Amino acid sequence: MLIYRPSTNLAAALAFATVATAQAQDKPAPAPARPGARAAISAEGEAAMRRLREAARQRTMPVAGNGPGPVPTPDPTTARRAFDGYRKRVPAPALDARARAAIHVGEARLAADREAMAARLRQALGLEAPEMASVTTATPAPPPTAWVPLLFVSSSMPIAELRSYARQLERVKGVLAFRGMPGGLTKVGPMAKLSAEILRIDPGCSGPDCAMRAVQLIVDPIVFRQHGVARVPALAMIPGDPAQPYCEREDESPRASHLVYGDAALSGLLEEYGRLGGKEEVRDAQSLAAR
């Protein structure tokens, strides 16, 4: 009677164990480590650990220089020595003057640079026209080359006298100036009617097709105030354009050098103006009136 029979799996396992044992016997065993190499590896490991610990310690230490520290208090001996040295200092007025002059020069240069940079910034942002200020200050205004006859009148003057002055001013390219408008500045109708009566060549004509004289009429209280006109008629020779709107003209705009009063012909007023010292100013007007 058979008591034990090895199975196929058990036989295969025994065969695999036999082959593995044979291969292990055929493979050479590793050589033992040398004592010198082991010591070197251990030393490197200990050095690396020391560096790691030192780096961790330095990271936890406070970094100097993050902010101003407290001023150290000197000992009494050092403080006394410094006080005695300052008291025994020899004054040098020349050196002090040079230092103050250098400070003033530096402050002026800094202010000039700051203003130049601010001007460039304003120009870049479109807040200031480039170089306009320097042009207006560096280039003086040219002297006037022409003077315009300006006759100060009033709406209370007879209409015939106003028409006569308009006819004479047309020849010399003059201007009629009123202080205000009849009825006030809020009423334009009366002034328009008065202007038409003065400038209409044919007094009997009516309507928009009537021929008008080429004479400018202005309402300018500022030019009256500038010249201190107390009564009318009065003649002034204005440099430039007296017909410029007074709302666009400054109080310091050019004014006449003389003022002639009198209810006389325009030629007589021009002659009197020249006698007062304005011969050069009335020369062109007189030549036009003589044509």
C-alpha positions as CSV (number, residue, x, y, z in Angstrom):
1,M,0.0,0.0,0.0
2,L,1.4,3.3,-1.2
3,I,1.6,5.9,1.6
4,Y,3.0,9.0,-0.2
5,R,3.2,10.1,-3.8
6,P,4.8,13.5,-4.8
7,S,2.5,15.6,-6.9
8,T,3.5,17.4,-10.1
9,N,3.6,20.8,-8.5
10,L,5.8,19.6,-5.7
11,A,8.2,18.1,-8.2
12,A,8.3,21.4,-10.2
13,A,9.1,23.3,-7.0
14,L,11.9,21.0,-6.1
15,A,13.4,21.3,-9.6
16,F,13.2,25.2,-9.5
17,A,15.0,25.2,-6.0
18,T,17.7,22.9,-7.4
19,V,18.4,25.2,-10.4
20,A,18.4,28.4,-8.2
21,T,20.9,26.8,-5.8
22,A,23.1,25.9,-8.7
23,Q,23.0,29.4,-10.1
24,A,23.8,30.9,-6.7
25,Q,26.8,28.6,-6.4
26,D,28.0,29.7,-9.9
27,K,27.6,33.6,-9.1
28,P,30.6,35.2,-7.4
29,A,30.1,36.7,-4.0
30,P,30.5,40.6,-3.7
31,A,33.8,41.8,-2.4
32,P,33.8,43.2,1.2
33,A,34.0,47.0,1.5
34,R,37.3,48.5,2.3
35,P,37.7,50.2,5.7
36,G,39.1,53.5,4.1
37,A,36.1,54.0,1.8
38,R,33.6,53.5,4.6
39,A,35.3,56.1,6.7
40,A,35.3,58.6,3.8
41,I,31.6,58.1,3.3
42,S,30.9,58.5,7.0
43,A,32.9,61.8,7.1
44,E,31.1,63.2,4.1
45,G,27.8,62.4,5.7
46,E,28.7,64.1,8.9
47,A,30.0,67.2,7.1
48,A,26.8,67.5,5.1
49,M,24.8,67.2,8.3
50,R,26.8,70.0,9.9
51,R,26.3,72.3,6.8
52,L,22.6,71.5,6.9
53,R,22.3,72.4,10.6
54,E,24.3,75.6,10.1
55,A,22.1,76.7,7.3
56,A,19.0,76.0,9.4
57,R,20.5,78.0,12.3
58,Q,21.3,81.0,10.0
59,R,17.8,81.1,8.6
60,T,16.4,81.5,12.1
61,M,18.8,84.3,13.0
62,P,17.5,87.9,12.6
63,V,18.9,89.7,9.5
64,A,20.8,92.8,10.4
65,G,20.2,96.0,8.4
66,N,16.4,95.7,8.0
67,G,15.9,99.1,9.6
68,P,17.7,101.9,11.5
69,G,18.8,100.7,14.8
70,P,19.1,102.8,18.0
71,V,21.9,105.3,18.2
72,P,24.5,104.0,20.5
73,T,25.0,106.1,23.6
74,P,28.7,107.0,24.0
75,D,30.4,106.6,27.3
76,P,31.0,109.8,29.3
77,T,34.7,110.0,28.4
78,T,34.0,109.9,24.6
79,A,31.2,112.4,24.9
80,R,33.4,114.8,26.9
81,R,36.2,114.5,24.4
82,A,33.8,115.2,21.5
83,F,32.4,118.3,23.3
84,D,35.9,119.6,24.0
85,G,36.9,119.1,20.4
86,Y,33.8,120.9,19.1
87,R,34.4,123.8,21.5
88,K,38.1,124.2,20.4
89,R,37.2,124.1,16.7
90,V,38.8,127.0,14.8
91,P,36.1,129.0,12.9
92,A,36.6,129.2,9.1
93,P,34.3,131.9,7.7
94,A,35.6,131.4,4.1
95,L,34.8,127.7,4.3
96,D,31.4,128.4,5.8
97,A,30.6,130.9,3.0
98,R,31.6,128.5,0.3
99,A,29.5,125.8,1.9
100,R,26.4,128.1,2.1
101,A,27.0,129.2,-1.5
102,A,27.2,125.6,-2.7
103,I,24.0,124.9,-0.8
104,H,22.2,127.8,-2.5
105,V,23.5,126.8,-6.0
106,G,22.4,123.3,-5.4
107,E,18.9,124.3,-4.3
108,A,18.5,126.6,-7.3
109,R,19.7,124.0,-9.7
110,L,17.4,121.4,-8.2
111,A,14.4,123.8,-8.4
112,A,15.2,124.6,-12.1
113,D,15.5,120.9,-12.9
114,R,12.2,120.2,-11.1
115,E,10.4,123.0,-13.0
116,A,11.9,121.7,-16.3
117,M,10.7,118.2,-15.6
118,A,7.3,119.4,-14.6
119,A,7.0,121.4,-17.9
120,R,8.0,118.4,-19.9
121,L,5.4,116.3,-18.1
122,R,2.7,118.9,-18.7
123,Q,3.6,119.0,-22.4
124,A,3.6,115.2,-22.6
125,L,0.1,115.1,-21.0
126,G,-1.2,117.9,-23.3
127,L,-1.7,120.3,-20.4
128,E,0.7,123.0,-21.8
129,A,1.6,124.0,-25.3
130,P,5.3,123.2,-26.0
131,E,7.7,126.2,-25.6
132,M,4.9,128.7,-25.7
133,A,5.9,130.5,-22.5
134,S,9.5,130.9,-23.7
135,V,8.4,132.2,-27.1
136,T,6.1,134.8,-25.6
137,T,8.6,136.0,-23.1
138,A,11.7,135.9,-25.3
139,T,10.2,137.5,-28.4
140,P,9.0,141.1,-27.7
141,A,5.9,142.4,-29.4
142,P,6.7,144.3,-32.6
143,P,6.0,148.1,-32.5
144,P,2.8,149.1,-34.2
145,T,3.1,150.0,-37.8
146,A,-0.4,151.5,-38.2
147,W,-2.7,153.6,-36.2
148,V,-6.5,153.6,-36.6
149,P,-8.5,156.8,-36.0
150,L,-11.1,156.0,-33.2
151,L,-13.8,158.6,-32.7
152,F,-15.6,158.5,-29.3
153,V,-19.2,159.4,-29.8
154,S,-22.6,159.0,-28.0
155,S,-26.1,158.1,-29.1
156,S,-27.2,161.4,-27.6
157,M,-25.4,163.3,-30.4
158,P,-27.5,164.6,-33.3
159,I,-27.9,162.0,-36.0
160,A,-26.8,164.4,-38.7
161,E,-23.4,165.0,-36.9
162,L,-22.9,161.2,-36.5
163,R,-23.6,160.7,-40.2
164,S,-21.1,163.4,-41.0
165,Y,-18.4,161.8,-38.9
166,A,-19.2,158.4,-40.5
167,R,-18.6,159.9,-43.9
168,Q,-15.3,161.3,-43.0
169,L,-14.1,158.2,-41.1
170,E,-14.9,156.0,-44.2
171,R,-12.2,157.8,-46.1
172,V,-9.5,157.2,-43.4
173,K,-10.7,153.7,-42.4
174,G,-11.7,154.9,-38.9
175,V,-14.0,153.5,-36.3
176,L,-16.9,154.9,-34.3
177,A,-17.0,153.9,-30.6
178,F,-20.0,154.0,-28.3
179,R,-19.8,153.5,-24.5
180,G,-23.0,151.6,-24.4
181,M,-26.2,150.9,-26.4
182,P,-29.4,152.9,-26.2
183,G,-31.9,151.2,-24.0
184,G,-29.2,149.0,-22.3
185,L,-27.2,146.0,-23.3
186,T,-30.2,143.8,-23.1
187,K,-31.9,145.6,-26.0
188,V,-30.2,145.2,-29.4
189,G,-33.0,146.7,-31.5
190,P,-32.4,150.4,-30.7
191,M,-28.7,150.1,-31.4
192,A,-29.3,148.3,-34.7
193,K,-31.7,151.0,-35.8
194,L,-29.2,153.8,-34.8
195,S,-26.4,152.0,-36.6
196,A,-28.5,151.8,-39.8
197,E,-29.4,155.5,-39.6
198,I,-25.7,156.5,-39.2
199,L,-24.3,154.2,-41.9
200,R,-27.0,154.5,-44.5
201,I,-25.7,156.5,-47.5
202,D,-29.2,157.5,-48.6
203,P,-31.1,158.7,-45.5
204,G,-34.4,158.2,-47.3
205,C,-33.7,154.5,-48.1
206,S,-35.3,151.8,-45.9
207,G,-35.0,148.1,-45.9
208,P,-32.2,145.6,-46.1
209,D,-31.1,146.6,-49.6
210,C,-29.9,150.0,-48.7
211,A,-26.2,150.8,-49.4
212,M,-24.1,151.3,-46.2
213,R,-20.8,153.0,-45.5
214,A,-17.8,150.9,-44.8
215,V,-17.3,152.1,-41.2
216,Q,-17.1,150.0,-38.1
217,L,-19.2,150.8,-35.1
218,I,-18.2,149.3,-31.8
219,V,-19.7,149.3,-28.3
220,D,-16.7,149.2,-25.9
221,P,-16.9,150.6,-22.4
222,I,-13.3,149.4,-21.7
223,V,-11.7,151.6,-24.3
224,F,-13.6,154.6,-22.8
225,R,-12.3,153.8,-19.4
226,Q,-8.8,153.2,-20.6
227,H,-8.6,156.7,-22.2
228,G,-10.6,158.4,-19.5
229,V,-13.0,159.9,-22.0
230,A,-15.1,162.5,-20.2
231,R,-17.0,164.1,-23.1
232,V,-17.6,163.4,-26.8
233,P,-16.7,163.7,-29.5
234,A,-13.0,162.8,-28.9
235,L,-10.4,161.5,-31.2
236,A,-7.7,158.9,-30.4
237,M,-5.2,157.1,-32.7
238,I,-5.2,153.4,-31.6
239,P,-2.3,151.2,-32.5
240,G,-3.6,147.9,-33.8
241,D,-7.2,146.8,-34.2
242,P,-9.6,148.8,-31.9
243,A,-12.5,146.7,-33.3
244,Q,-11.4,143.6,-31.4
245,P,-14.1,142.5,-28.9
246,Y,-13.4,144.0,-25.5
247,C,-14.2,140.6,-23.9
248,E,-11.1,139.3,-25.7
249,R,-8.9,142.2,-24.9
250,E,-7.0,142.9,-21.6
251,D,-7.0,146.1,-19.7
252,E,-3.4,146.7,-20.6
253,S,-4.0,146.6,-24.4
254,P,-2.3,149.3,-26.5
255,R,-3.8,152.8,-26.1
256,A,-3.5,156.2,-27.8
257,S,-0.8,158.6,-26.6
258,H,-3.0,161.6,-27.0
259,L,-6.7,162.5,-26.8
260,V,-8.3,165.4,-28.7
261,Y,-11.7,166.8,-27.7
262,G,-13.8,169.2,-29.8
263,D,-16.9,169.3,-32.0
264,A,-14.9,169.9,-35.2
265,A,-14.2,168.3,-38.5
266,L,-12.1,165.2,-38.6
267,S,-9.4,166.9,-40.5
268,G,-9.1,169.5,-37.7
269,L,-9.0,166.8,-35.0
270,L,-6.2,165.0,-36.9
271,E,-4.2,168.3,-37.2
272,E,-4.6,169.0,-33.5
273,Y,-3.5,165.4,-32.7
274,G,-0.3,165.9,-34.8
275,R,0.4,169.2,-33.1
276,L,0.3,167.5,-29.7
277,G,3.2,165.2,-30.8
278,G,1.4,162.5,-32.9
279,K,2.5,163.5,-36.3
280,E,3.8,160.1,-37.1
281,E,0.5,158.5,-36.0
282,V,-1.8,160.7,-38.1
283,R,0.3,160.8,-41.2
284,D,-1.4,157.9,-43.0
285,A,-4.9,159.2,-42.0
286,Q,-4.2,162.7,-43.2
287,S,-2.9,161.3,-46.5
288,L,-6.1,159.3,-47.0
289,A,-8.3,162.2,-46.1
290,A,-6.5,164.4,-48.7
291,R,-7.3,162.1,-51.6
